[in-house]
Amino acid sequence: MRGIVTIDPLNETFNNTTEYYVLGHLSKFVDPGARRINSTSNASVDNVAFLNPDDSIVLLVLNNDDTNPKSFDVQWRDQHFSYELQKQSVVTFKWNQTETN
């Protein structure tokens, strides 16, 4: 595990890691009181899902690969789509359950 920022003291520079952006997505879309819910594992990307107190569902997907974009499928009830996530990227999807019933 690494930090959210890497610091190069020799060059006096810093870089935000992918985890920095994951934290940003979490703080923007996952509300206080949310609980983690099951999401199907995918070998090519990491993912986690949450149920917010307002019953909205949030899915975060991370491609931690340094060189290649990764394709994956998302399915929720009768909705389905494919998505290609660029290398070292994170994406967030959010559903209001009342819209998916």
Protein Blocks (a to p, Z undefined) as FASTA:
>chain_A
ZZfbdcdfknopacddfklmmmmmmmmmmcghiacddddddfkbccdddddfklpacddd
ddfbfkbccdddddehjbccdddddehiacdddddfklmZZ
